[in-house]
Amino acid sequence: MFQNMGLYDRIARVAAGLIVGGLYLGGVVQGTVAIVLAVVALVLIGTSAVGFCPAYLPFKFSTKPKQ
């Protein structure tokens, strides 16, 4: 699988995922919203870990610098 995410994109996703995850674990959000936000946080951190965002594919978009 090729990567289509640059360094700053990956850092921003991890930061957002950690913030959302902290809100979930801290009990700030509850109920269905908490579950949805937890899934979003996991997706953000997961896509950042592998460096690939499937949502970029249909638009042929990449934040990774050209080599």
C-alpha positions, 0 to 999 in steps of 0.5 A: 500500500502506498502512502498519500499522507505527509508528515504534517497531515499525520501529526495533525491527525494524531493530535486530533485523535488524542484530543478526541480520545481524551474527551472520550476517556475523560467522560466529557462526552457520553452516549452515542456521541462518545462512541462515534467520537471514539471511532473517529479518533481510532480512524484518525490515529490508524490512518496516521499510523499507516500513512494512507487515507482512503478518502483521498483516493477518489480525489487523487489527493496527496499531502506527501511531498513528491520525490 
